[in-house]
Structures are given as C-alpha cells and as structure tokens.
Amino acid sequence: MVDIPAELPRRREDPARSARQAPHPRGGPNPRGGPNPRGGYARHYAALDLGTNNCRLLIARPQGDGFAVVDAFSRIVRLGEGLASSGRLSDLAIERTIAALKVCGDKLRRRNVTLARSVATEACRRAANGHDFIARAYDETGIHLDIISAEEEARLAVLGCHALLEPGTGHALVFDIGGGSTELVLIDPTSTVPTVKDWHSAPWGVVSLTESAGGGDGAAERAASYARMRALVRDSFAPFAARLPDPGDRPRLLGTSGTVTTLASVHLELERYDRAKVDGLIAPAAAMRRISQDLAGMSLAERARFPCIGRERADLVVAGCAILEGILDLWPAERLGIADRGIREGILRRLMEAR
C-alpha cells in the first residue's frame, strides 16, 4: 500500500485559496454572482478540466447538499496529439485548445462566476512546453490552469462520482480512462466519505496508447494492434495488481470517462447520447467486454457508423476498449457502474465546501 493520506477530501492547501477568481480580461467578475429570483444573489462556481483529449467546463450553483448545473461545455481538442513521439504539445493542438478555452472564458464572464478552478492533467504534466502553454493560455483567455498531479486527479475523480457506486461492503475500484493516462483508485466506501486505500496512475490513455500501439486497418493488423495495446496495459497495471487485495465475492467497479460512457451508449443502442440514461447505469461487465472486442475487430469506417462514436472518436475508442478490458482482468466485477461525472464535479464540491 502506498503512503498517502487516507481521507479523500484532505489536500495540502485550502481549495478556496488555490482556486482562482473567474477570468475577465475585459473587466473583473461580479463579486456577488448573478441575480437570485428569491432576492439577493446566487453564487456561481465553475470547474474546468483540460485533459489530453477533451476540454470540459461545468458552471453550477449550490443547491441542497449538492449543486445545480447552470452551464456546461465540452469539446474534443486533442491537446496531446503527437505528444508521445515529440514530447511537446504541437502548434495545431495548442491553437485548438486556446480556441476552446476562449469559449469557456466567455461563458464564465456571461455567468458572472465568482470562484473557479481550472486544472490541466497528463498532457501538460508530460509536455516539455506544458508550462509555456499554460502561460499563453492565461495571456489569451484569462484562464489560469493548474497542472495537477496524478494523485490529485484520481482523488478528484473519485470525489465527483463515488455516489454512483453500488451499495455493498468491502473494497471497490474506481477508474478514470483519460487521454494520456488512466487512474485507478481502490476505496473502502463503508463510511460517508470514501477512504482511499491505494491508487495507481498508468501512462496509457486513449490518445497515448493509440499513438504508441495503434495502426493498420486490415483484420490481421487490427488484431495485432489490439494485442499490443492489451499487453502494454497489462504491464502498466502490474505493480498495482501485485498490491490489490482479494476483491471478494462481489467486487464493485465504477468507471468515469468518455470510454465507458461511449461504450454504455453502444450497449443501450442509443441514436444520440443521453446523459440521463448513461449516468448511473449499471451494465453487465461481460456485455461491455464483448462490445470492446467487437469494436476492436471493426474497421475505422464501421466504428464511425455508431451514432455515439462517430468520426471524432472512431480512432481512439479501441485504445479505450483495451484499457477497459485490462481493468476487467484486474478487478473481475460482474457489473460495471457508469459515471458521466468526475473531476469537474469533484472540483465543484471542494470549492463549495470551502466557502
């Protein structure tokens, strides 16, 4: 077991202090937020998660024990495209990402967000020019991105989605398949606040694994590529596998990522993505494994015909399937919980708890 703090909400600094006021290059944010229909003002909070593949923003206001979403934004930017071979963020990837961040900045200003935290993950951790990109993003959009550690990324994801774990006793595994890395967190959720028992960050996400082991569209080439991906994932999980306890008779598993929500959409045969049907779904693990293997055997064009995969995800989804199968080998749960929530929701909860 690694030596890390046990309780999930603990961190090294006050989250309100590390959070930034909402960006407003053309004037400061309204310190009181937007108008509240009951009188006074509603305080708006925001969380931005810039990953290797996606840029996602969530704006919300406190409501009861949780929050109500006011606005959201998500765009595939592929910030980490080419990073595996060059070690740098490419000019085109940076331009795509800056364009998305400008949209986010406009939303933050329009919504009068008073407190926001924006984080960047594996692509910026790994890239030689990651800090240069962060500086340029701030200059051009007013958004200050914090490059967070893999440990904090894992904890935020768990904080944002653990409520969707199936009831039960004993350990559970929560995972987040990203663009540049995959985080695995072993938790003991018998208390109200889940306790982190162990965690692991593997250097493979859908972008990095595709660029390192993908390629070829013939049947034999696809099979060989998928086998390479599975082997790389298995090797990267090996240190964590050696530390894992016996999962018991009914191990629980919860995934948060574009991979699991996409595969859940295929499982449900959705004609268009529907968060209400996907978030909180409990799917048979055998069905998710079968879908993964079927997709891995298809051509790029065949995968692109699925409405919830399309051309944007057709080339990356196979790597996600390989990672998911590796997780199912690691933690043989019969059912897989699906979460369309994670880092952003974890950030929002921390911000709201600190105020």
C-alpha positions in Angstrom: 0.0 0.0 0.0 1.3 3.4 -0.9 1.8 6.1 1.8 -0.9 8.6 1.1 -3.5 10.5 3.2 -6.4 8.2 3.9 -9.4 10.6 3.7 -10.5 11.7 0.3 -11.2 15.4 0.9 -7.9 16.1 2.5 -5.4 18.2 0.5 -2.3 20.2 1.0 -3.9 23.6 0.7 -7.2 25.3 1.1 -9.1 24.7 -2.1 -10.7 28.2 -2.0 -7.2 29.7 -1.7 -5.9 27.7 -4.7 -8.9 28.4 -6.8 -8.9 31.5 -8.9 -11.4 34.2 -9.5 -13.2 33.7 -12.8 -11.2 35.2 -15.7 -12.4 38.5 -17.1 -9.7 40.2 -19.2 -12.1 43.0 -20.1 -13.2 43.6 -16.6 -13.5 41.8 -13.3 -16.2 39.3 -12.3 -19.3 40.4 -10.5 -18.3 39.7 -6.9 -21.8 38.8 -5.9 -22.7 36.5 -8.8 -25.9 36.5 -10.8 -29.4 37.5 -9.5 -31.4 35.1 -7.4 -35.1 35.0 -8.1 -35.8 34.9 -4.3 -33.8 38.0 -3.8 -30.2 38.6 -3.2 -27.6 36.9 -5.4 -26.8 33.3 -6.3 -23.1 32.4 -6.2 -21.9 30.6 -9.3 -18.9 28.3 -9.2 -17.0 26.8 -12.1 -14.7 23.8 -12.8 -12.7 23.4 -15.9 -10.9 20.1 -16.7 -8.4 20.2 -19.6 -7.3 16.7 -20.4 -5.2 15.2 -23.1 -8.2 14.8 -25.4 -11.0 17.0 -24.1 -11.7 20.4 -22.6 -14.7 20.4 -20.3 -16.3 23.2 -18.3 -19.1 23.0 -15.7 -20.8 26.0 -14.1 -23.1 25.4 -11.1 -24.7 27.0 -8.1 -25.2 25.3 -4.7 -28.5 23.5 -4.2 -29.3 21.5 -1.1 -26.4 19.0 -0.4 -25.2 19.3 -3.9 -25.4 21.7 -6.8 -27.5 22.6 -9.9 -25.7 22.9 -13.2 -26.1 26.3 -14.8 -24.0 25.9 -17.9 -21.6 23.3 -19.4 -19.2 23.0 -22.3 -17.3 20.1 -23.8 -15.1 19.9 -26.9 -12.6 17.4 -28.2 -9.3 19.3 -28.6 -6.7 16.5 -28.7 -4.2 18.6 -26.9 -1.9 15.6 -26.5 -1.9 14.7 -30.2 1.6 13.8 -31.2 3.0 14.2 -27.7 4.1 10.5 -27.5 6.6 10.9 -30.3 7.6 14.6 -29.9 7.4 15.2 -26.2 5.8 18.5 -26.9 2.3 20.0 -27.4 2.0 20.7 -31.1 1.2 24.2 -32.5 -2.1 22.9 -34.0 -3.2 21.2 -30.8 -2.4 24.4 -28.9 -4.5 26.5 -31.3 -7.4 24.1 -31.0 -7.2 24.2 -27.2 -6.9 28.0 -27.0 -10.0 28.4 -29.1 -11.9 26.1 -26.7 -10.6 28.0 -23.7 -11.8 31.3 -25.2 -15.3 29.8 -25.4 -15.0 28.8 -21.7 -13.8 32.3 -20.7 -16.8 33.9 -22.4 -19.2 31.5 -20.6 -17.5 32.3 -17.2 -18.0 36.0 -17.8 -21.6 35.8 -19.0 -22.5 33.6 -16.0 -20.8 36.0 -13.5 -18.8 33.2 -12.0 -17.3 34.3 -8.7 -15.0 31.4 -8.0 -13.5 28.9 -10.4 -10.7 26.3 -10.6 -9.2 25.2 -13.9 -6.9 22.2 -14.0 -4.7 20.5 -16.6 -3.7 16.9 -16.4 -1.4 14.4 -18.2 -0.6 16.2 -21.4 0.6 19.3 -19.6 2.4 17.2 -17.0 4.3 15.4 -19.7 5.0 18.0 -22.3 8.3 19.9 -22.4 6.4 23.0 -23.3 3.5 22.4 -20.9 4.2 25.5 -18.7 4.7 27.7 -21.8 1.3 26.7 -23.0 -0.2 27.4 -19.5 1.3 30.9 -19.7 0.0 31.6 -23.2 -3.5 30.3 -22.2 -3.6 32.8 -19.4 -2.4 35.7 -21.6 -5.0 35.0 -24.3 -8.0 33.7 -22.3 -7.5 34.9 -18.7 -7.9 31.3 -17.5 -5.2 30.2 -15.1 -4.7 26.4 -15.4 -3.2 24.5 -12.5 -1.2 21.4 -13.6 -2.3 18.9 -11.0 -0.6 15.6 -10.0 -1.9 12.2 -11.0 -2.8 11.6 -7.3 -5.0 14.7 -7.1 -6.6 13.9 -10.5 -7.5 10.4 -9.1 -8.9 11.8 -5.9 -11.0 14.5 -7.7 -12.5 11.9 -10.0 -13.5 9.7 -7.0 -14.9 12.7 -5.1 -17.0 13.6 -8.1 -18.5 10.1 -8.9 -18.3 7.8 -5.8 -22.0 8.4 -5.1 -22.8 6.1 -8.0 -21.1 3.1 -6.6 -23.5 0.1 -6.0 -24.3 -0.4 -2.3 -22.2 -3.1 -0.6 -19.4 -3.8 1.8 -15.7 -4.1 1.3 -13.4 -2.6 -1.3 -14.4 -1.1 -4.6 -12.4 0.1 -7.6 -13.0 3.4 -9.3 -11.2 4.2 -12.6 -10.8 7.1 -15.0 -9.6 6.4 -18.5 -8.2 9.7 -19.8 -6.5 10.7 -23.0 -2.9 10.4 -21.6 -3.2 8.3 -18.5 -5.5 6.0 -16.6 -6.1 6.4 -12.9 -7.1 3.5 -10.7 -8.3 4.1 -7.1 -9.1 1.4 -4.5 -11.5 2.7 -2.0 -13.3 1.5 1.1 -16.6 3.3 0.9 -18.2 1.9 4.0 -18.2 5.4 5.5 -19.9 8.6 4.2 -16.6 9.9 3.0 -14.9 7.1 1.0 -11.4 6.2 2.2 -8.6 5.8 -0.4 -6.7 2.6 0.3 -4.4 2.7 -2.7 -4.1 4.3 -6.1 -2.2 3.9 -9.3 -1.6 6.0 -12.4 -0.8 4.2 -15.6 0.8 6.1 -18.5 -1.8 5.0 -21.1 -4.9 6.8 -22.1 -6.8 6.7 -25.4 -4.5 9.1 -27.2 -1.1 7.9 -25.9 -2.0 4.3 -26.4 -3.3 4.8 -29.9 -0.2 6.7 -30.9 2.1 4.1 -29.4 0.4 0.9 -30.4 -2.3 1.6 -32.9 -2.2 1.5 -36.7 -3.4 -0.6 -39.6 -6.9 -1.2 -40.8 -6.8 -4.7 -42.1 -8.2 -7.5 -40.0 -4.8 -9.0 -39.1 -3.3 -5.6 -38.4 -6.2 -4.6 -36.2 -5.9 -7.9 -34.2 -2.1 -7.4 -33.8 -2.6 -3.8 -32.7 -5.2 -4.7 -30.1 -2.9 -7.4 -28.7 -0.1 -4.9 -28.4 -2.4 -2.4 -26.6 -3.6 -5.1 -24.2 0.0 -6.2 -23.4 1.1 -2.6 -22.7 -1.9 -2.0 -20.4 -1.3 -5.3 -18.6 2.3 -4.4 -17.9 1.5 -0.9 -16.7 -1.1 -2.3 -14.3 1.2 -5.0 -12.9 2.6 -3.0 -9.9 -1.0 -2.2 -8.8 -2.2 -5.7 -9.4 0.5 -7.0 -7.1 -0.8 -4.8 -4.3 -4.5 -5.3 -4.7 -6.3 -7.3 -2.0 -8.7 -10.2 -2.8 -11.7 -8.5 -4.4 -14.1 -10.8 -2.6 -17.3 -12.5 -3.8 -18.9 -9.4 -5.2 -16.3 -6.8 -6.2 -17.7 -3.4 -7.3 -16.4 -1.4 -10.2 -17.2 2.2 -11.3 -15.8 3.9 -14.3 -15.8 7.6 -15.3 -14.6 8.6 -18.7 -15.5 9.1 -22.3 -14.7 5.5 -23.0 -17.2 4.0 -20.5 -20.0 6.4 -21.4 -19.4 5.8 -25.1 -19.5 2.0 -24.7 -22.6 2.3 -22.5 -24.3 4.2 -25.3 -23.4 1.4 -27.7 -24.7 -1.1 -25.2 -28.0 0.8 -24.9 -28.2 1.2 -28.7 -28.7 5.0 -28.4 -29.2 7.0 -31.5 -27.8 10.1 -29.7 -26.0 10.5 -26.5 -28.4 10.8 -23.5 -26.7 11.6 -20.2 -29.9 10.8 -18.2 -29.7 7.2 -19.5 -26.0 6.7 -19.2 -25.0 8.4 -15.9 -25.7 5.9 -13.1 -26.2 2.9 -15.5 -25.1 -0.5 -14.2 -24.0 -2.6 -17.2 -23.0 -6.3 -17.2 -19.2 -6.4 -17.4 -19.5 -9.3 -19.9 -21.5 -7.2 -22.3 -19.0 -4.3 -22.0 -16.1 -6.7 -22.7 -18.0 -8.2 -25.7 -18.6 -4.7 -27.1 -15.0 -3.8 -26.6 -13.8 -6.9 -28.6 -16.4 -6.3 -31.3 -15.3 -2.7 -31.8 -11.6 -3.7 -31.8 -12.3 -6.1 -34.7 -14.1 -3.4 -36.8 -12.7 -1.1 -39.4 -12.5 2.6 -38.7 -15.4 3.3 -41.0 -17.5 0.6 -39.3 -16.9 2.1 -35.8 -17.7 5.6 -37.1 -21.2 4.5 -38.1 -22.2 4.2 -34.4 -24.0 7.4 -33.6 -22.3 7.9 -30.2 -18.8 7.1 -31.6 -18.8 9.0 -34.9 -15.6 10.0 -36.7 -14.3 12.1 -33.8 -13.9 9.0 -31.5 -13.6 6.1 -34.0 -9.8 6.1 -34.0 -9.4 6.4 -30.2 -12.2 4.1 -28.9 -10.2 0.9 -29.5 -7.5 2.0 -27.1 -10.2 2.7 -24.5 -11.5 -0.8 -25.1 -8.1 -2.3 -24.5 -7.7 -0.3 -21.2 -11.2 -1.3 -20.1 -10.5 -5.0 -20.7 -7.3 -4.7 -18.7 -9.3 -3.2 -15.8 -11.8 -6.1 -16.0 -8.9 -8.6 -15.9 -7.5 -6.7 -12.9 -10.8 -6.5 -11.0 -13.3 -9.2 -12.1 -16.6 -7.5 -11.3 -19.7 -8.9 -12.8 -21.2 -5.4 -13.2 -19.8 -2.1 -14.2 -21.1 1.2 -12.9 -21.0 4.1 -15.5 -20.5 7.7 -14.4 -20.8 10.7 -16.6 -19.2 12.8 -13.9 -15.8 13.1 -12.3 -13.1 15.6 -12.0 -15.2 18.7 -12.6 -17.8 17.6 -10.1 -15.1 16.9 -7.6 -13.7 20.4 -8.0 -17.1 21.9 -7.5 -17.7 20.0 -4.3 -14.4 21.2 -2.9 -15.0 24.8 -3.9 -18.5 24.8 -2.3 -17.4 23.1 0.8 -14.6 25.6 1.3 -16.9 28.7 1.1 
